[in-house]
Amino acid sequence: MAKVKLSIIEESGAIGDRVFYTRFGKTFSRRRPTQINDQKSEAQLRQRALFKAMQRTASLLGSAIQRGLAKEAHRRGRVENNEFASINKPCFAYENGTVTIDYPRLRLSTGLVGRVEFPPCNHGKQREATADGLHVELTFDPCLGPSHTRPDDVVHIYAVEFQVGVCELVAGIERQAGFVAFDLPDLGDKTNSPIIFHLYAIVEAANTACVPTLSPAEKKANKNHRNINRRVSPSIFIGTITLL
């Protein structure tokens, strides 16, 4: 990938074997492939299956990785989906035509803010129509992390059901609280199989958690880009809750 400093071309398009596109108000160029090897080779099938699984997973986690990866993706001239795929390649494996995903190892965010620590959370609950059947209460260590983190940093918790395709921000609580309670998304009769919610936490610095921080110039440069100034921690996998 090459960055184009001066050009008379439009923001996107192709000239010969070069493809031009715009990210974050800057124009980039890459070479367009002119030859495709055997599309049905094992290597091609593996690559396509892995890419499809990565992009599908990233799309599902959209709201979480927009919070957690926008800053790093912007620094590298990428979109959040591509940044997610790049850092999570080891979590995707292909064998005998099937892709398996190591969900506990997925990273939804990267950053320097100190993380919190949750005790192990892996248990089943009876699926009920009442809110009590979906209610979750968790404790966490509010002090884990570098000394420069603040007690009013916000712990965001996401509940993700990968098979059904749900990613929902279920709680946001200050780090100093050390306790959080929330209800899991009610998926109703979407499936008769057990529903497995994967819980992830991202800590965000208090001074970026509740205020828009895109400057007018950044918004004008790319209206579709997310908040690139968020300061977050690496994501934490809390555990799974299975609704039987």
C-alpha positions in Angstrom: 0.0 0.0 0.0 1.4 3.4 -1.0 0.1 6.8 0.1 -0.5 9.3 -2.7 0.6 12.8 -1.7 -0.1 14.7 -4.9 -2.4 13.5 -7.6 -4.9 14.8 -10.2 -7.0 11.6 -10.0 -10.3 11.4 -8.3 -10.6 10.1 -4.7 -11.2 6.5 -5.9 -10.9 4.5 -9.1 -8.4 2.7 -11.2 -5.7 3.5 -13.7 -4.1 0.5 -15.3 -3.1 -1.9 -12.7 -3.3 0.6 -9.8 -6.4 1.1 -7.6 -6.8 4.3 -5.7 -9.0 4.7 -2.6 -9.5 7.2 0.2 -9.2 6.5 4.0 -9.5 9.1 6.6 -9.1 12.0 4.1 -5.9 10.6 2.6 -5.6 8.9 -0.8 -3.8 5.5 -1.0 -2.9 3.2 -3.9 -2.4 -0.5 -4.3 -1.7 -2.9 -7.2 -4.7 -4.7 -8.7 -4.1 -8.4 -9.1 -3.8 -9.4 -12.8 -3.6 -13.1 -12.4 -5.6 -15.5 -10.3 -4.3 -18.9 -9.5 -6.5 -22.0 -9.4 -9.6 -20.8 -7.6 -10.4 -24.2 -6.4 -7.1 -25.1 -4.9 -6.9 -25.9 -1.2 -5.0 -22.7 -0.5 -7.6 -20.6 -2.3 -10.5 -22.3 -0.6 -8.8 -21.9 2.8 -8.0 -18.2 2.2 -11.5 -17.4 1.1 -13.1 -19.2 4.0 -10.9 -17.6 6.5 -11.4 -14.1 5.0 -15.2 -14.6 4.9 -15.2 -15.7 8.6 -13.1 -12.8 9.7 -15.1 -10.2 8.0 -18.4 -11.7 9.1 -17.2 -11.8 12.7 -15.9 -8.2 12.5 -19.2 -7.0 11.1 -21.0 -8.6 14.0 -18.7 -7.0 16.5 -19.1 -3.6 14.7 -20.1 -1.5 17.7 -17.4 -3.0 19.9 -14.5 -2.7 17.6 -15.5 0.8 16.5 -14.9 1.7 20.1 -11.9 -0.4 20.6 -9.9 -0.4 17.4 -10.7 2.9 15.6 -7.6 4.7 16.9 -5.2 2.0 16.0 -6.9 1.4 12.6 -6.6 5.1 11.8 -2.9 5.1 12.7 -2.3 2.2 10.2 -4.6 3.7 7.5 -7.1 0.9 7.8 -10.8 0.4 8.7 -11.7 -1.3 11.9 -12.8 -4.6 10.2 -9.3 -5.0 8.6 -7.6 -4.1 11.8 -9.6 -6.7 13.6 -8.8 -9.4 11.0 -5.1 -8.5 11.2 -4.7 -8.8 15.0 -7.0 -11.9 15.3 -5.6 -14.2 12.5 -4.4 -16.8 15.1 -7.9 -17.2 16.4 -9.2 -18.5 13.1 -8.4 -22.0 11.9 -9.4 -23.9 8.7 -9.6 -27.7 8.5 -11.6 -30.0 6.2 -13.6 -27.1 4.7 -14.6 -25.7 8.1 -13.5 -22.6 10.0 -13.3 -22.7 13.7 -13.0 -19.6 15.9 -11.3 -19.3 19.3 -13.8 -16.8 20.8 -12.1 -16.4 24.2 -8.9 -15.2 22.5 -10.5 -12.6 20.2 -9.3 -9.1 20.8 -11.9 -6.4 20.5 -9.7 -3.5 21.5 -6.1 -2.5 22.0 -4.8 0.4 24.0 -2.8 1.7 27.1 -5.6 2.2 29.6 -5.5 -0.3 32.5 -7.8 -3.3 32.4 -10.0 -4.7 35.1 -10.1 -8.4 36.1 -13.2 -10.5 36.4 -13.4 -13.8 38.3 -14.2 -16.8 36.1 -17.7 -16.6 34.6 -18.8 -19.8 32.8 -22.2 -21.2 33.8 -25.6 -22.1 32.5 -29.0 -20.5 33.2 -32.5 -21.7 32.4 -34.0 -19.7 29.5 -37.1 -18.0 30.8 -39.4 -15.4 29.5 -39.0 -13.3 32.6 -36.2 -10.8 33.1 -35.0 -12.8 36.1 -33.9 -15.6 33.7 -31.6 -13.2 31.8 -30.3 -11.2 34.8 -26.5 -11.2 35.4 -24.5 -9.8 38.3 -20.7 -9.7 38.1 -17.9 -8.4 40.4 -14.6 -7.2 39.1 -11.3 -5.8 40.5 -11.5 -2.0 40.1 -7.8 -1.4 40.8 -6.1 -3.6 38.3 -3.9 -1.6 35.8 -1.3 1.1 35.7 -1.3 3.8 38.3 -2.2 6.5 35.8 -5.7 5.1 35.2 -8.6 6.8 37.0 -11.3 5.4 39.2 -14.0 7.0 37.0 -12.8 5.2 33.8 -15.8 3.4 32.3 -16.1 -0.4 32.0 -18.1 -1.3 28.9 -19.5 -4.8 28.8 -20.7 -6.4 25.5 -22.8 -9.5 25.3 -22.2 -11.4 22.0 -24.1 -14.3 20.6 -22.1 -15.4 17.6 -24.4 -18.0 16.1 -27.6 -15.9 16.3 -25.7 -12.7 15.4 -26.2 -10.3 18.3 -23.6 -7.9 19.8 -25.1 -5.6 22.4 -23.6 -3.1 24.8 -25.3 -4.3 28.0 -23.6 -2.3 30.7 -21.4 0.7 31.3 -20.1 1.3 34.9 -17.3 3.3 36.5 -14.2 1.2 37.3 -14.4 2.2 41.0 -17.8 0.5 41.4 -16.4 -3.0 41.3 -19.8 -4.5 40.6 -22.2 -4.5 37.6 -25.7 -5.9 37.0 -27.4 -6.2 33.6 -29.9 -8.2 31.6 -28.8 -10.3 28.6 -30.6 -9.6 25.3 -33.9 -11.5 25.1 -33.6 -13.4 21.8 -37.1 -14.9 22.2 -37.7 -17.9 19.9 -34.9 -17.2 17.4 -33.5 -20.7 18.1 -34.5 -23.8 20.1 -30.8 -24.6 20.7 -28.9 -23.4 23.7 -27.9 -19.8 23.4 -24.3 -19.0 24.3 -23.5 -15.4 25.3 -19.8 -14.4 25.2 -19.1 -11.5 27.5 -16.3 -9.0 26.8 -15.2 -5.9 28.7 -13.4 -2.8 27.4 -12.3 0.0 29.8 -12.4 3.5 28.4 -10.7 6.6 29.8 -13.3 8.8 31.5 -12.4 11.8 29.4 -13.3 10.1 26.2 -16.1 7.8 27.3 -19.0 10.2 27.2 -18.0 13.0 24.9 -17.6 13.2 21.1 -13.9 13.9 20.4 -13.8 14.0 16.6 -12.7 17.5 15.5 -14.7 19.4 12.8 -11.8 18.9 10.4 -11.8 15.1 11.1 -15.5 14.8 10.5 -15.2 16.8 7.3 -12.3 14.6 6.1 -14.3 11.4 6.4 -17.9 11.6 7.5 -18.1 7.8 7.8 -15.2 7.4 10.2 -15.7 6.7 13.9 -14.3 8.4 16.9 -10.5 8.0 16.5 -9.5 9.7 19.8 -10.9 7.2 22.2 -8.5 5.9 24.8 -9.2 2.3 25.7 -7.7 -0.8 27.3 -7.1 -4.2 25.7 -10.3 -6.1 25.8 -11.0 -8.7 28.4 -12.9 -12.0 27.8 -15.1 -12.4 30.9 -16.6 -15.8 30.1 -19.8 -17.4 28.7 -23.3 -17.7 29.9 -25.4 -20.5 28.3 -29.2 -20.2 28.3 -30.6 -23.7 28.2 
